[in-house]
Amino acid sequence: MTLHRRYRAAFQWQSRAVLGRHLTVYRRNWHTAALPPLLEPIILLLAFGVGLGGFIPEFAWRGRPVPYLAYLAPGMLAYTAFMTAFFQALFAAYIRMHYQKTWEGQLVTQVRLEHVVWGEVLWAATLGTIYALIVILVLAGFTLAGWLHLHWIGAFLILPLLFLAALAFATLGLLFTALVPSIDHMNIPFFLVIMPLGFTSSTYFPMEGDSPWTRIWLVLNPLHHLAEGVRLLLLAGEMSHHLLAACGLFLLMILILVPLDERLLRRRVLGEG
């Protein structure tokens, strides 16, 4: 299969049909499924931003004093898009593939494997963006309470970037879905890759250092660029190079990982070499 056909499949009706199927199932349980993305930011902002932040004096971030709650809020937006998309493409997709046999049912129709891959990636990205939007609404509530002061025009401008980020991280999650031998092995990518990436990307605390390894890590880390770009936009109203770097790295991830995901899943699901 040519690369052109692989990427074109994202816009074909079969991929939208897979996405629509997941949306239909989600709507049946939306009242319980929406509780975690609604309560998690509230709990974390209260526990860390207000509780722990009350013991942390304003610290200098890029030459300006910033309360910890204000520093934390944009990082949570980036972290939410990242973690939601990855989890959906890893755990939920694996369950649909292995236990529920949803993929098998789809593949006996006009849906091909590339449509299943894109449908899973698009659904994970959609859900990640929706959950990030919920976090934005929670932050709006904190702003109305007088605890936060953000540039709100930037909050809605970043939604397309958050969708692109979720799309890229979904392709990463689907890579591990193709690789892990069983659901018991999912702790390996989670604790060896995802947790270190999530907490060393300027999401909950600044990542700085003069070590060349630290600099290389930050330059090549898309989540760091996303968190810092969103933070500069929401706290200072500035468009920065981090946003461009994040877009470039996310597009590179998608271009590389989508064909790789499909090749590995074709071998695993269809038994094709």
N, C-alpha and C positions, 0 to 999 in steps of 0.2 A: 504494500500500500504506500502511495506517495505521501510526502509530508503535506502537500496541498490538500489532499483528501482528508487527512487526519484533522487539520485545523478547520476545514470547511464543514466538517460534521457538527461543529459547535452550533452552527446556524440552521441546521436542518430540522425538519419537524419531528423526527424521531427523538432527537435530544430534548426538544421541548416537551415531548410526550412523557419521557422519563422524568423530567423536572416536574411536570404537572402531576404525575402519579405521586411523587413524594410530597408535594404540596397538599394534595387531597388527603393523604394519610395524616399529615401533620395537623390539618384543620380539625380533624376529628378529636384530637386531644390538645388543642391549642391552650385551653385553660390551665392544664397542668404543665404543659411543655413551656409555657411562658413564665412560669414562676421562677425557675433558676436565673434566667437573664435579667429578671426584674429585681429579685432579692439580692443576688450576688453583688452587684455594684453598690447597692445601698449598704449592705453589711460591710464590705471592704472599705468603702469611703468613710463610714462611721468608725470602724475599728482602727484603720490605719491613718486615714486622712485627718479625722477629728480626734480620735483617741490617742494614737501614737503621735500624731502631728502636734498635739498639744504640748508634748514634751520636747519637740524639736524646734529650736528657734529658726527664724528665716535664714536660709543659706543662700550663698551667692551662686546663681546659675547664669552663666554667660554674662557676668558683670552686673546682674540685677538681683535684688533680694526677692525671693520667692517663698511663700508659705508651702509647707510640704503638701497640704491638700491640693493646692493649685498645681504643684508639680505632678502629683499622682494622677489627677483626673485625665489628662491627655494620654498618659501611659496606659491607663485602663482601657481607653478606647482602642488603642493599637493591640493590646493584649487580648481583648475580647474578640476582635476580628480574627486574630491569629489562632487562638485556642479553639474557638467554636468551629471554624472551618476545618481545622486539623482533626478534631474529634469526630466530626460528622463523616469525614472522608476515611477515617481509620475505623473506629468502633462500629458506627452505624452502617457504613458500607460493607464492612466485613460480615456483620450479622445478616444483611440482606443477601450477600453473596453466598455465604456458607450455610447458615442455619435456615433462613426463611426461603431460600432458593428463588428469590425474586428475580435475580438475573436470568436464571434458566427460563422462567416464564416469559421474560421480555425477549429473550433471544430466539424463541420459536415464532415470533412475529416478524414484522418488517424491520425491527430494531436490530442493529448490528452492534458488535462489541464497542466500536468507537463511539456510538451513541450512548451506550450505557456509561462509558467512562465520562463523557462530557456531561451527561445528565447528573451523575453523582457530583462532579466538580461544580457544576452550576448550582446545584441545590445546596451544597455546603457553603458556597460563596454567598448565595442569597440569604441563607440562615445567619451566616456570620455578619452580614450587613444589617439585617433586621435586629439582631441582638446588639450591634453597635449603636443603632438608632435608639434602642431602648436605653442604653447607657447615656446617650446624649440627652434624652428626656429626663433621666434621673439627675444628670448634672444641671439641667435647667431648674429642677426643683431645689437643688442646693444653692443655685444662684438666687432664686427668689427668696430663699431663707437668709440670704446675705452672707453665706459662707464662701462663695466663689465669685470671681469676677473674670469672665472670659469674653473674647471677641466672638460673638455668636454668628456673625456672617461666615466666618471660617468653619464653624461647626458643621454646616450643611454643605459647604463646598468640598469637604473632604470625603463625603459619602462615596463618590465614584472611586476615589483612591482606596478607600477601605474595601470596596467590592473587589477591586483588582488585587489587593493584598490577600483577601480571603480566597480568591480564585487561585492565587499562587500557592498558598499554604495548603489548600485542598489537594493540589497535585502532589504535594509532599506527603500528605497523609495517605493518599491513594497508593503511593509508592510502597509504603510499609504494609498496606493491605495486601499488596501483591507479594510481598516478601516474607511476612511472618508465617511460620508453619501452622500456628494455632492461636486462638484468642488468649491463651495463657502466656504467650510470648510478647504480648503487646506492652508489657511493662518495660521491655528492653528499649524500644524507641522512645517511650514516654520519659523514662528517667535518665537515659543516656543522651538523648537529643533534645526533646521538647522542653523539659524542665530547665536544663541549663540555658537553652536558647531564650526561653521566656523571661528568665530572671537576670540575664547578662546582656540586656539589650536596651538599657536606659528606660525601662518601663516603670520600675518601682524605686530605683535609685540611680544617680548619675554614674555612667561608665566613663571614667577618665584614667589617664595614665600615660607615662612617657615610654613605656615598653613598646618596642616595634611590633611585638606580637599582639598587644592590645590594639594598636593602631590598625593593623591589618584586619583584625577581627571586626572592628567597628566599621571600617571601610567596606568590607564584604558582607556585612550583616544587614539584610533588608529590614528586619524588625527594628533595629536601632534607628535606621534612617526614617522609618515610618513614625516611631515614637517621638523622635526629636523634631521631625518636620511638623507633625500635628501639634506638638507642644509650642513650637515657635509661632505657629499660626493662631492658636487659641490664646496664648498668653501675651504675645507681643503683636499679633496681627501681621506677621512677616511671612512672606513666601521665601523659602530657603532652598538651597541646593539639595537638602535632604529629601525634599519631595521629588525632585527629578531623579535623584539616585535611587529612591525607593521604587519609582515607576520603572526605571530601567532594569533593576534587579528582579522585580516581579515579572516583567515581560520575559526576561531571560529564563527564569524558573519555569514559566509556562511553556516556552518554546522547547526547553530541554526535557522537562518531566512528562508532558502529555504523551509524546511518542514512546518514552521509556515505560510509562505506566501501562500503556496499551500493549506493548510488546510482552511485558512480564505477565499481565493479566491474560493475554491470549494464550500464553503457555500454561498458565495455571487453570484457567476456566475451560478452555477449549482443547487443551493438550497439544496445541500447535507449537512447533519450534520457532 
